[in-house]
Amino acid sequence: SADLKLLEEATISVCKSLVEKNPRTGNLGSLIKVFLSRTKELKISAECQNHLFIWQAHNALFIICCLLKVFISQMSEEELQIHFTYEEKA
């Protein structure tokens, strides 16, 4: 759709920057870990009608989806593995 095309055009520079820096920073993996650790709270938030938390979780998932789309469309399987095997240096 036209909206998706506009979103991709508006975020391409951020995505390219993340692709370059992520093997050193591990930011994508960190975002995914934080999202997964907070998913347990989603049910409670829905029951308590905590719309702010649900909105934050939705946005995090949306960002993850957008980034993964860029990663998958522009990288080989080996390159993708590098982005998901970040190890913090001592």
N, C-alpha and C positions, 0 to 999 in steps of 0.2 A: 504494500500500500504506500501511498504518498507520505504518510506520517512516519512509517518505518524508514523510508529512504531519507527523510529529513533528519531523523534521529541518528542514523548511521553517519551521515555527513557531518553532523554537529559534534559527534563524539570520536571521530576517527583519530584525531591527534592525541587524545587522551588514551585511547586504546593502543595506539602505536607506541606511546611512551611506556605504557605498562608492559607491553610485549618485550620491549628492550630491557627494562629494569627488573622485571619480575624474577628472573633467575637469580638475581643477587638479593632481592628484598623478600621474596616469598609472600608478597601482598595478596595475591589471588588466593593462595592456600589459606592464609590467615582469615580472609573474609569468609571463605567457605567454612572454616572451623568455627568461627564465631557464630555464623548463621546456624550451623548444625547444633551447636551447644545451646542456642536460645530457642530452638524449635519446641523443646519440652514446655516452654512457658507460653506457647501460642494458645493452647487449649484453655489454660487458666485465664489468659488475657481475653479470650473470646467470651468466656463465661462471665468475666467481670466487666466486659465491654470496655476494655482498655484499648481504645482505638489508636492511640499513639504508638503503642508497641506493635500492634498489627500492621500499621502503616509503615513503620520502620522495617519490619520483617519483609513486607511486600517489596519495599524499595531495594533491600539488600538482595532478595531473590531476583528481582528484575535486573539489577546491575550484574549479578553473576551470570544470568542468562545471556545478556548482551555481550559480556566479555568472552564467554565460552563460544559464542557464535563467531566472533572475530578470530579467536584462537584456532578453532577447528577449521575455519575456512582458509586460514593463511599458513598453517603449519603442518608439518609431517607428524606422524605418530611419535617418532623419536624426539622431535622438538617439544611436543606436548608433554612428554614424559619428564623432560627437564624442568618444565614449569610446575609440575606436581610433585617433584621429589626434592624440593628445597630443604636443605639442612642448615640450621643455624650454626654459624662458626663460633668456636669457643673464644 
